[in-house]
Amino acid sequence: MDACAITHDEQERPMTASRPAIVDQADLEWEDGEGANLATDKGIRWKLLIAGERTETRDLATGIAEVAPGVELTRHRHEPAEIYFIISGRGEMEIEDRVQPVGPGCAVYIPPDVRHALRCTGAEPLVFVFAFPRDRFDEVAYHFER
């Protein structure tokens, strides 16, 4: 059995009910915004892990993202709050007018509709988990500053 396998009970559930889900990120391809309605800079990619688009879940959309060395996730905002948890790499987190270094083990809370950006300042990619209190990732409308 795979390390991330889960079994589901066979009891019928309403279509609107959530089901347990375990996703192995190694089984997913990286996405980079090509053809999507999400404007991103080159050098940023992500994997959507738990979200209504992929899993029979509700109330939370989460994934893993990677920012290449020297690349910035451009300043943007969105209506829902968001959290980041830095897994590896080094960077600078900008929230409104505050800039602070971040690295492995840092957790970041971004309030609703607040401008933020993330820059990878290290020699290796900055990898982080992100999460939104939404059923689906496509419910999050990004507003980028250019």
CYANA upper distance limits for C-alpha pairs under 8 A (distance plus 0.5 A):
  1 MET  CA      5 ALA  CA      7.09
  4 CYS  CA     22 ILE  CA      6.40
  4 CYS  CA     23 VAL  CA      6.83
  4 CYS  CA     24 ASP  CA      6.21
  5 ALA  CA     22 ILE  CA      7.04
  5 ALA  CA     23 VAL  CA      8.24
  6 ILE  CA     21 ALA  CA      7.47
  6 ILE  CA     22 ILE  CA      6.72
  8 HIS  CA     19 ARG  CA      8.33
  8 HIS  CA     20 PRO  CA      7.84
 13 ARG  CA     17 ALA  CA      6.79
 17 ALA  CA     56 GLU  CA      8.17
 17 ALA  CA     57 THR  CA      8.01
 17 ALA  CA     58 ARG  CA      8.24
 18 SER  CA     56 GLU  CA      5.94
 18 SER  CA     57 THR  CA      4.89
 18 SER  CA     58 ARG  CA      6.22
 19 ARG  CA     56 GLU  CA      5.96
 19 ARG  CA     57 THR  CA      6.28
 20 PRO  CA     56 GLU  CA      8.18
 20 PRO  CA     57 THR  CA      7.76
 21 ALA  CA     50 ILE  CA      8.00
 21 ALA  CA     55 THR  CA      7.21
 21 ALA  CA     56 GLU  CA      7.97
 21 ALA  CA     57 THR  CA      7.98
 23 VAL  CA     27 ASP  CA      8.45
 23 VAL  CA     49 LEU  CA      6.72
 23 VAL  CA     50 ILE  CA      7.74
 24 ASP  CA     28 LEU  CA      7.98
 24 ASP  CA     49 LEU  CA      8.46
 25 GLN  CA     47 LYS  CA      7.58
 25 GLN  CA     49 LEU  CA      7.20
 28 LEU  CA     47 LYS  CA      7.21
 29 GLU  CA     47 LYS  CA      7.32
 30 TRP  CA     45 ARG  CA      6.57
 30 TRP  CA     46 TRP  CA      5.97
 30 TRP  CA     47 LYS  CA      5.80
 31 GLU  CA     45 ARG  CA      5.90
 31 GLU  CA     46 TRP  CA      5.77
 31 GLU  CA     47 LYS  CA      6.58
 32 ASP  CA     40 THR  CA      8.09
 32 ASP  CA     42 LYS  CA      8.31
 32 ASP  CA     44 ILE  CA      6.77
 32 ASP  CA     45 ARG  CA      4.93
 32 ASP  CA     46 TRP  CA      6.99
 33 GLY  CA     37 ASN  CA      7.75
 33 GLY  CA     38 LEU  CA      6.26
 33 GLY  CA     39 ALA  CA      7.09
 33 GLY  CA     40 THR  CA      6.88
 33 GLY  CA     45 ARG  CA      8.02
 38 LEU  CA    142 TYR  CA      7.46
 39 ALA  CA    144 PHE  CA      8.11
 40 THR  CA     44 ILE  CA      7.40
 40 THR  CA     73 LEU  CA      7.54
 40 THR  CA     74 THR  CA      7.89
 41 ASP  CA     71 VAL  CA      8.19
 41 ASP  CA     72 GLU  CA      7.82
 41 ASP  CA     73 LEU  CA      7.19
 41 ASP  CA     74 THR  CA      7.73
 42 LYS  CA     71 VAL  CA      8.23
 43 GLY  CA     66 GLU  CA      8.47
 43 GLY  CA     67 VAL  CA      6.42
 43 GLY  CA     68 ALA  CA      5.54
 43 GLY  CA     71 VAL  CA      6.72
 44 ILE  CA     65 ALA  CA      7.80
 44 ILE  CA     66 GLU  CA      6.21
 44 ILE  CA     67 VAL  CA      5.17
 44 ILE  CA     68 ALA  CA      6.87
 44 ILE  CA     71 VAL  CA      8.08
 44 ILE  CA     73 LEU  CA      7.67
 45 ARG  CA     65 ALA  CA      6.22
 45 ARG  CA     66 GLU  CA      5.92
 45 ARG  CA     67 VAL  CA      7.33
 46 TRP  CA     63 GLY  CA      7.47
 46 TRP  CA     64 ILE  CA      6.04
 46 TRP  CA     65 ALA  CA      4.54
 46 TRP  CA     66 GLU  CA      6.63
 47 LYS  CA     63 GLY  CA      6.01
 47 LYS  CA     64 ILE  CA      5.85
 47 LYS  CA     65 ALA  CA      6.90
 48 LEU  CA     54 ARG  CA      8.34
 48 LEU  CA     61 ALA  CA      8.37
 48 LEU  CA     62 THR  CA      6.80
 48 LEU  CA     63 GLY  CA      4.80
 48 LEU  CA     64 ILE  CA      7.15
 48 LEU  CA    137 PHE  CA      8.36
 49 LEU  CA     54 ARG  CA      7.86
 49 LEU  CA     61 ALA  CA      8.20
 49 LEU  CA     62 THR  CA      6.27
 49 LEU  CA     63 GLY  CA      5.12
 49 LEU  CA     64 ILE  CA      7.73
 50 ILE  CA     54 ARG  CA      7.11
 50 ILE  CA     55 THR  CA      6.54
 50 ILE  CA     57 THR  CA      7.69
 50 ILE  CA     60 LEU  CA      7.80
 50 ILE  CA     61 ALA  CA      6.00
 50 ILE  CA     62 THR  CA      5.74
 50 ILE  CA     63 GLY  CA      7.10
 51 ALA  CA     55 THR  CA      6.17
 51 ALA  CA     56 GLU  CA      8.15
 51 ALA  CA     57 THR  CA      6.63
 51 ALA  CA     58 ARG  CA      7.52
 51 ALA  CA     60 LEU  CA      6.93
 51 ALA  CA     61 ALA  CA      4.85
 51 ALA  CA     62 THR  CA      6.91
 51 ALA  CA    135 ASP  CA      6.61
 51 ALA  CA    136 ARG  CA      5.41
 51 ALA  CA    137 PHE  CA      6.70
 52 GLY  CA     56 GLU  CA      6.31
 52 GLY  CA     57 THR  CA      5.91
 52 GLY  CA     58 ARG  CA      6.75
 52 GLY  CA     61 ALA  CA      7.88
 52 GLY  CA    135 ASP  CA      6.04
 52 GLY  CA    136 ARG  CA      5.15
 52 GLY  CA    137 PHE  CA      8.03
 53 GLU  CA    136 ARG  CA      6.52
 53 GLU  CA    137 PHE  CA      7.90
 53 GLU  CA    138 ASP  CA      8.43
 57 THR  CA    135 ASP  CA      7.42
 58 ARG  CA    134 ARG  CA      7.62
 58 ARG  CA    135 ASP  CA      4.84
 58 ARG  CA    136 ARG  CA      7.93
 59 ASP  CA    133 PRO  CA      6.05
 59 ASP  CA    134 ARG  CA      5.41
 59 ASP  CA    135 ASP  CA      5.02
 60 LEU  CA    131 ALA  CA      7.36
 60 LEU  CA    132 PHE  CA      6.27
 60 LEU  CA    133 PRO  CA      5.16
 60 LEU  CA    134 ARG  CA      5.37
 60 LEU  CA    135 ASP  CA      5.86
 60 LEU  CA    136 ARG  CA      7.75
 61 ALA  CA    131 ALA  CA      6.07
 61 ALA  CA    132 PHE  CA      5.71
 61 ALA  CA    133 PRO  CA      6.95
 61 ALA  CA    134 ARG  CA      6.16
 61 ALA  CA    135 ASP  CA      6.52
 61 ALA  CA    136 ARG  CA      6.09
 61 ALA  CA    137 PHE  CA      6.03
 62 THR  CA    129 VAL  CA      7.65
 62 THR  CA    130 PHE  CA      6.00
 62 THR  CA    131 ALA  CA      4.67
 62 THR  CA    132 PHE  CA      6.88
 62 THR  CA    137 PHE  CA      8.18
 63 GLY  CA    129 VAL  CA      6.19
 63 GLY  CA    130 PHE  CA      6.01
 63 GLY  CA    131 ALA  CA      7.13
 64 ILE  CA    127 VAL  CA      7.64
 64 ILE  CA    128 PHE  CA      6.18
 64 ILE  CA    129 VAL  CA      4.85
 64 ILE  CA    130 PHE  CA      6.63
 65 ALA  CA    127 VAL  CA      6.19
 65 ALA  CA    128 PHE  CA      5.93
 65 ALA  CA    129 VAL  CA      6.77
 65 ALA  CA    130 PHE  CA      7.82
 66 GLU  CA    125 PRO  CA      6.70
 66 GLU  CA    126 LEU  CA      6.05
 66 GLU  CA    127 VAL  CA      4.96
 66 GLU  CA    128 PHE  CA      7.05
 67 VAL  CA     71 VAL  CA      6.73
 67 VAL  CA     72 GLU  CA      7.57
 67 VAL  CA     73 LEU  CA      7.78
 67 VAL  CA    119 ARG  CA      8.02
 67 VAL  CA    120 CYS  CA      6.61
 67 VAL  CA    125 PRO  CA      5.99
 67 VAL  CA    126 LEU  CA      5.60
 67 VAL  CA    127 VAL  CA      7.04
 68 ALA  CA    120 CYS  CA      6.93
 68 ALA  CA    124 GLU  CA      7.56
 68 ALA  CA    125 PRO  CA      5.00
 68 ALA  CA    126 LEU  CA      7.01
 69 PRO  CA    120 CYS  CA      5.67
 69 PRO  CA    121 THR  CA      6.66
 69 PRO  CA    122 GLY  CA      6.40
 69 PRO  CA    123 ALA  CA      6.14
 69 PRO  CA    124 GLU  CA      6.30
 69 PRO  CA    125 PRO  CA      5.83
 69 PRO  CA    126 LEU  CA      7.81
 70 GLY  CA    119 ARG  CA      7.53
 70 GLY  CA    120 CYS  CA      5.98
 70 GLY  CA    121 THR  CA      6.30
 70 GLY  CA    122 GLY  CA      7.97
 71 VAL  CA    119 ARG  CA      6.42
 71 VAL  CA    120 CYS  CA      6.23
 71 VAL  CA    121 THR  CA      8.48
 72 GLU  CA    117 ALA  CA      7.56
 72 GLU  CA    118 LEU  CA      6.12
 72 GLU  CA    119 ARG  CA      4.64
 72 GLU  CA    120 CYS  CA      6.82
 73 LEU  CA    117 ALA  CA      6.02
 73 LEU  CA    118 LEU  CA      5.60
 73 LEU  CA    119 ARG  CA      6.72
 74 THR  CA    116 HIS  CA      8.47
 74 THR  CA    117 ALA  CA      5.91
 74 THR  CA    118 LEU  CA      7.61
 74 THR  CA    144 PHE  CA      7.28
 74 THR  CA    145 GLU  CA      7.56
 74 THR  CA    146 ARG  CA      8.17
 75 ARG  CA    115 ARG  CA      6.71
 75 ARG  CA    116 HIS  CA      5.60
 75 ARG  CA    117 ALA  CA      4.78
 75 ARG  CA    118 LEU  CA      8.17
 75 ARG  CA    144 PHE  CA      6.54
 75 ARG  CA    145 GLU  CA      6.20
 75 ARG  CA    146 ARG  CA      8.43
 76 HIS  CA    115 ARG  CA      5.76
 76 HIS  CA    116 HIS  CA      6.10
 76 HIS  CA    117 ALA  CA      7.04
 76 HIS  CA    142 TYR  CA      7.12
 76 HIS  CA    143 HIS  CA      5.83
 76 HIS  CA    144 PHE  CA      4.68
 76 HIS  CA    145 GLU  CA      6.25
 77 ARG  CA    112 PRO  CA      8.44
 77 ARG  CA    113 ASP  CA      5.83
 77 ARG  CA    114 VAL  CA      5.99
 77 ARG  CA    115 ARG  CA      5.20
 77 ARG  CA    116 HIS  CA      6.88
 77 ARG  CA    142 TYR  CA      6.50
 77 ARG  CA    143 HIS  CA      5.85
 77 ARG  CA    144 PHE  CA      7.21
 78 HIS  CA    112 PRO  CA      7.15
 78 HIS  CA    113 ASP  CA      5.52
 78 HIS  CA    114 VAL  CA      7.74
 78 HIS  CA    140 VAL  CA      7.12
 78 HIS  CA    141 ALA  CA      6.30
 78 HIS  CA    142 TYR  CA      5.60
 78 HIS  CA    143 HIS  CA      6.69
 79 GLU  CA    112 PRO  CA      5.59
 79 GLU  CA    113 ASP  CA      5.16
 79 GLU  CA    140 VAL  CA      7.76
 79 GLU  CA    141 ALA  CA      7.79
 80 PRO  CA    111 PRO  CA      7.96
 80 PRO  CA    112 PRO  CA      5.24
 80 PRO  CA    113 ASP  CA      7.24
 80 PRO  CA    132 PHE  CA      7.12
 80 PRO  CA    133 PRO  CA      7.34
 80 PRO  CA    134 ARG  CA      8.31
 80 PRO  CA    140 VAL  CA      7.65
 81 ALA  CA    109 TYR  CA      8.02
 81 ALA  CA    110 ILE  CA      6.11
 81 ALA  CA    111 PRO  CA      5.16
 81 ALA  CA    112 PRO  CA      4.65
 81 ALA  CA    113 ASP  CA      7.82
 81 ALA  CA    132 PHE  CA      6.82
 81 ALA  CA    133 PRO  CA      7.60
 82 GLU  CA    109 TYR  CA      6.62
 82 GLU  CA    110 ILE  CA      5.62
 82 GLU  CA    111 PRO  CA      7.22
 82 GLU  CA    112 PRO  CA      7.91
 82 GLU  CA    130 PHE  CA      7.40
 82 GLU  CA    131 ALA  CA      6.13
 82 GLU  CA    132 PHE  CA      5.46
 82 GLU  CA    133 PRO  CA      7.98
 83 ILE  CA    107 ALA  CA      7.61
 83 ILE  CA    108 VAL  CA      5.92
 83 ILE  CA    109 TYR  CA      5.13
 83 ILE  CA    110 ILE  CA      6.47
 83 ILE  CA    129 VAL  CA      8.48
 83 ILE  CA    130 PHE  CA      6.05
 83 ILE  CA    131 ALA  CA      5.92
 83 ILE  CA    132 PHE  CA      7.48
 84 TYR  CA    107 ALA  CA      6.20
 84 TYR  CA    108 VAL  CA      5.50
 84 TYR  CA    109 TYR  CA      7.23
 84 TYR  CA    128 PHE  CA      6.68
 84 TYR  CA    129 VAL  CA      5.97
 84 TYR  CA    130 PHE  CA      5.08
 84 TYR  CA    131 ALA  CA      7.34
 85 PHE  CA    104 PRO  CA      8.45
 85 PHE  CA    105 GLY  CA      7.21
 85 PHE  CA    106 CYS  CA      6.32
 85 PHE  CA    107 ALA  CA      4.97
 85 PHE  CA    108 VAL  CA      6.87
 85 PHE  CA    128 PHE  CA      5.81
 85 PHE  CA    129 VAL  CA      5.58
 85 PHE  CA    130 PHE  CA      7.12
 86 ILE  CA    102 VAL  CA      7.86
 86 ILE  CA    103 GLY  CA      6.44
 86 ILE  CA    104 PRO  CA      5.44
 86 ILE  CA    105 GLY  CA      6.10
 86 ILE  CA    106 CYS  CA      5.87
 86 ILE  CA    107 ALA  CA      6.97
 86 ILE  CA    126 LEU  CA      7.99
 86 ILE  CA    127 VAL  CA      6.60
 86 ILE  CA    128 PHE  CA      4.76
 86 ILE  CA    129 VAL  CA      7.03
 87 ILE  CA    103 GLY  CA      7.95
 87 ILE  CA    104 PRO  CA      5.32
 87 ILE  CA    105 GLY  CA      6.73
 87 ILE  CA    126 LEU  CA      8.19
 87 ILE  CA    127 VAL  CA      5.96
 87 ILE  CA    128 PHE  CA      5.67
 87 ILE  CA    129 VAL  CA      7.75
 88 SER  CA    103 GLY  CA      6.92
 88 SER  CA    104 PRO  CA      5.34
 88 SER  CA    125 PRO  CA      7.98
 88 SER  CA    126 LEU  CA      6.17
 88 SER  CA    127 VAL  CA      5.69
 88 SER  CA    128 PHE  CA      7.58
 89 GLY  CA    103 GLY  CA      6.39
 89 GLY  CA    104 PRO  CA      7.08
 89 GLY  CA    120 CYS  CA      7.93
 89 GLY  CA    122 GLY  CA      6.71
 89 GLY  CA    123 ALA  CA      8.25
 89 GLY  CA    124 GLU  CA      6.17
 89 GLY  CA    125 PRO  CA      6.03
 89 GLY  CA    126 LEU  CA      4.61
 89 GLY  CA    127 VAL  CA      6.77
 90 ARG  CA    101 PRO  CA      7.92
 90 ARG  CA    102 VAL  CA      6.41
 90 ARG  CA    103 GLY  CA      5.14
 90 ARG  CA    104 PRO  CA      7.90
 90 ARG  CA    120 CYS  CA      6.48
 90 ARG  CA    121 THR  CA      6.22
 90 ARG  CA    122 GLY  CA      5.43
 90 ARG  CA    124 GLU  CA      8.21
 90 ARG  CA    125 PRO  CA      8.32
 90 ARG  CA    126 LEU  CA      6.34
 91 GLY  CA    101 PRO  CA      6.22
 91 GLY  CA    102 VAL  CA      5.74
 91 GLY  CA    103 GLY  CA      6.92
 91 GLY  CA    118 LEU  CA      7.39
 91 GLY  CA    119 ARG  CA      5.75
 91 GLY  CA    120 CYS  CA      4.75
 91 GLY  CA    121 THR  CA      5.13
 91 GLY  CA    122 GLY  CA      6.93
 91 GLY  CA    126 LEU  CA      7.25
 92 GLU  CA     99 VAL  CA      6.89
 92 GLU  CA    100 GLN  CA      5.97
 92 GLU  CA    101 PRO  CA      4.89
 92 GLU  CA    102 VAL  CA      6.17
 92 GLU  CA    118 LEU  CA      6.30
 92 GLU  CA    119 ARG  CA      5.69
 92 GLU  CA    120 CYS  CA      7.16
 92 GLU  CA    121 THR  CA      7.31
 93 MET  CA     99 VAL  CA      6.04
 93 MET  CA    100 GLN  CA      5.86
 93 MET  CA    101 PRO  CA      6.68
 93 MET  CA    102 VAL  CA      6.93
 93 MET  CA    116 HIS  CA      7.92
 93 MET  CA    117 ALA  CA      6.58
 93 MET  CA    118 LEU  CA      5.22
 93 MET  CA    119 ARG  CA      7.14
 94 GLU  CA     98 ARG  CA      6.07
 94 GLU  CA     99 VAL  CA      4.83
 94 GLU  CA    100 GLN  CA      7.08
 94 GLU  CA    116 HIS  CA      5.74
 94 GLU  CA    117 ALA  CA      5.55
 94 GLU  CA    118 LEU  CA      6.67
 95 ILE  CA     99 VAL  CA      7.04
 95 ILE  CA    110 ILE  CA      7.77
 95 ILE  CA    114 VAL  CA      7.59
 95 ILE  CA    115 ARG  CA      6.45
 95 ILE  CA    116 HIS  CA      4.89
 95 ILE  CA    117 ALA  CA      7.25
 96 GLU  CA    114 VAL  CA      7.00
 96 GLU  CA    115 ARG  CA      5.73
 96 GLU  CA    116 HIS  CA      6.52
102 VAL  CA    106 CYS  CA      6.53
110 ILE  CA    114 VAL  CA      7.29
110 ILE  CA    116 HIS  CA      8.18
120 CYS  CA    125 PRO  CA      7.28
120 CYS  CA    126 LEU  CA      6.16
122 GLY  CA    126 LEU  CA      8.11
132 PHE  CA    137 PHE  CA      8.13
134 ARG  CA    139 GLU  CA      7.41
134 ARG  CA    140 VAL  CA      8.22
135 ASP  CA    139 GLU  CA      8.07
136 ARG  CA    140 VAL  CA      8.25
